[in-house]
Amino acid sequence: MATIKTDLLSQLKAKGRQIDEMNERLKELKGEFEKYVQSQKCSPRWWQDHAGRFEKDPLFDEIARLGRRERFAERSRARKLERTRAGS
């Protein structure tokens, strides 16, 4: 019986050491993650850093044109739906 208790106690101690090691590693990872997050933050004036980046880019001009077309179409659909509902 004493042998079983000793075995259980040593197993519990081993598990406790494993948990302590995992907690230490978790603290290290949290620190590394915080450093990473800080390095990825944008400056408060990010838009000024990127303004004009796509100037005279034909692909960007096409994307902007298609975006305007889609927004115009969406407004048209919304107005049509409003008129339909108003007439009901």
MARZA-166773 format. One line per 4 residues: number of its first residue (from 0); their letters; for each residue x, y, z of C-alpha. Coordinates in steps of 0.2 Angstrom, whole numbers, plus 5000, padded with zeros to 4 digits. Example, Ala and Ser with C-alpha at 12.3 -4.5 7.8 and 13.67 -1.06 7.14 Angstrom:
BEGIN
0 = as = 5062,4978,5039; 5068,4995,5036
//
This chain:
BEGIN
0 = mati = 5000,5000,5000; 5014,5012,5004; 5022,5008,4987; 5006,5013,4978
4 = ktdl = 5005,5029,4988; 5024,5033,4984; 5021,5029,4966; 5005,5040,4965
8 = lsql = 5015,5054,4974; 5029,5053,4962; 5018,5054,4947; 5009,5069,4954
12 = kakg = 5025,5078,4957; 5030,5074,4939; 5014,5080,4932; 5016,5096,4943
16 = rqid = 5034,5099,4936; 5026,5097,4918; 5013,5109,4922; 5026,5121,4929
20 = emne = 5036,5119,4913; 5021,5122,4902; 5017,5138,4912; 5034,5145,4909
24 = rlke = 5034,5141,4891; 5017,5149,4890; 5024,5165,4898; 5038,5165,4885
28 = lkge = 5026,5163,4871; 5015,5177,4877; 5030,5188,4878; 5035,5184,4860
32 = feky = 5017,5186,4854; 5016,5204,4862; 5033,5209,4854; 5025,5203,4837
36 = vqsq = 5009,5212,4840; 5019,5228,4844; 5029,5226,4828; 5014,5224,4817
40 = kcsp = 5004,5240,4823; 5001,5253,4810; 5006,5271,4813; 4991,5282,4817
44 = rwwq = 4994,5291,4800; 4996,5275,4790; 4985,5282,4776; 4998,5296,4773
48 = dhag = 5011,5283,4771; 5002,5274,4758; 4993,5289,4749; 4997,5289,4730
52 = rfek = 5004,5272,4730; 4993,5266,4716; 4995,5283,4706; 4994,5279,4687
56 = dplf = 4992,5261,4690; 4979,5255,4677; 4974,5239,4687; 4970,5250,4702
60 = deia = 4960,5262,4690; 4950,5247,4684; 4947,5241,4702; 4941,5259,4707
64 = rlgr = 4930,5260,4691; 4922,5243,4695; 4919,5248,4713; 4910,5264,4708
68 = rerf = 4900,5254,4696; 4895,5242,4709; 4891,5255,4722; 4880,5264,4709
72 = aers = 4871,5248,4705; 4868,5245,4723; 4860,5262,4726; 4849,5259,4711
76 = rark = 4843,5243,4717; 4840,5250,4734; 4830,5265,4727; 4820,5253,4716
80 = lert = 4816,5242,4731; 4810,5257,4741; 4799,5263,4727; 4792,5245,4726
84 = rags = 4788,5244,4745; 4781,5262,4745; 4769,5257,4731; 4763,5242,4740
//
